[in-house]
Amino acid sequence: MKKTEIILGTIALVALVLNLLLVPGNGVLTILSLLSLSLLYMFLSFALFNGIKLREIFQSESYEGISKMRIFGAILTGVVLSLTTIGILFKFQSWPMATFFLTIGLIGILVSFIVGVIKHSKTKSEYYTRILKRITIIGGLGLILLILPKETWLEIKYRNQPDYVDAVKKAMADPDNEELWEKVDEEQEKMNKK
């Protein structure tokens, strides 16, 4: 399962870089890789963080020596990593609610990080090392995307479409002006036809 995570993480990283380089058609790769990584964290974190192989998750002897609290902690950490990964996906795709998912995920990651650091300092367990590595990588990227201003992200993502960027900035400055939002729609249609 660790290999699956590394493969999905590598594909997601490549997809995000291609997204920043404005390579056409990269949206599908970004969506599939980040969504798959999110699903892995959401549903298999209890096994991933505890070092249990996928083929052994239904065998009771795989869980010997693992406390219920440790499994519960792995599940909660997987949920917040999943939410943060979804927030990263939404931010890169410029979908609504990216900030919501990033904020909720990062609050959970902060709690997991604090607990992980305290427990790791006491036990030096490999379990907490696994969790802290993932929290650092995904939480760091999520935090960068969360604190990045919307205008800056807009300028980065649509740097080849300055008319679209200007239209969105004007519409964001006056969100009740329907004419400005119609201009955004027109510019987006022009952009999509190219």
Secondary structure in CASP SS format (residue, H / E / C, confidence):
PFRMAT SS
TARGET T0000
AUTHOR 0000-0000-0000
METHOD secondary structure of the structure
MODEL  1
M C 1.00
K H 1.00
K H 1.00
T H 1.00
E H 1.00
I H 1.00
I H 1.00
L H 1.00
G H 1.00
T H 1.00
I H 1.00
A H 1.00
L H 1.00
V H 1.00
A H 1.00
L H 1.00
V H 1.00
L H 1.00
N H 1.00
L H 1.00
L C 1.00
L C 1.00
V C 1.00
P C 1.00
G C 1.00
N H 1.00
G H 1.00
V H 1.00
L H 1.00
T H 1.00
I H 1.00
L H 1.00
S H 1.00
L H 1.00
L H 1.00
S H 1.00
L H 1.00
S H 1.00
L H 1.00
L H 1.00
Y H 1.00
M H 1.00
F H 1.00
L H 1.00
S H 1.00
F H 1.00
A H 1.00
L H 1.00
F H 1.00
N C 1.00
G C 1.00
I C 1.00
K C 1.00
L H 1.00
R H 1.00
E H 1.00
I C 1.00
F C 1.00
Q C 1.00
S H 1.00
E H 1.00
S H 1.00
Y H 1.00
E C 1.00
G C 1.00
I C 1.00
S C 1.00
K H 1.00
M H 1.00
R H 1.00
I H 1.00
F H 1.00
G H 1.00
A H 1.00
I H 1.00
L H 1.00
T H 1.00
G H 1.00
V H 1.00
V H 1.00
L H 1.00
S H 1.00
L H 1.00
T H 1.00
T H 1.00
I H 1.00
G H 1.00
I H 1.00
L H 1.00
F H 1.00
K H 1.00
F H 1.00
Q H 1.00
S C 1.00
W C 1.00
P C 1.00
M C 1.00
A H 1.00
T H 1.00
F H 1.00
F H 1.00
L H 1.00
T H 1.00
I H 1.00
G H 1.00
L H 1.00
I H 1.00
G H 1.00
I H 1.00
L H 1.00
V H 1.00
S H 1.00
F H 1.00
I H 1.00
V H 1.00
G H 1.00
V H 1.00
I H 1.00
K H 1.00
H H 1.00
S H 1.00
K H 1.00
T H 1.00
K C 1.00
S C 1.00
E H 1.00
Y H 1.00
Y H 1.00
T H 1.00
R H 1.00
I H 1.00
L H 1.00
K H 1.00
R H 1.00
I H 1.00
T H 1.00
I H 1.00
I H 1.00
G H 1.00
G H 1.00
L H 1.00
G H 1.00
L H 1.00
I H 1.00
L H 1.00
L H 1.00
I H 1.00
L C 1.00
P C 1.00
K H 1.00
E H 1.00
T H 1.00
W H 1.00
L H 1.00
E H 1.00
I H 1.00
K H 1.00
Y C 1.00
R C 1.00
N C 1.00
Q C 1.00
P H 1.00
D H 1.00
Y H 1.00
V H 1.00
D H 1.00
A H 1.00
V H 1.00
K H 1.00
K H 1.00
A H 1.00
M H 1.00
A H 1.00
D C 1.00
P C 1.00
D C 1.00
N C 1.00
E H 1.00
E H 1.00
L H 1.00
W H 1.00
E H 1.00
K H 1.00
V H 1.00
D H 1.00
E H 1.00
E H 1.00
Q H 1.00
E H 1.00
K H 1.00
M H 1.00
N H 1.00
K H 1.00
K C 1.00
END
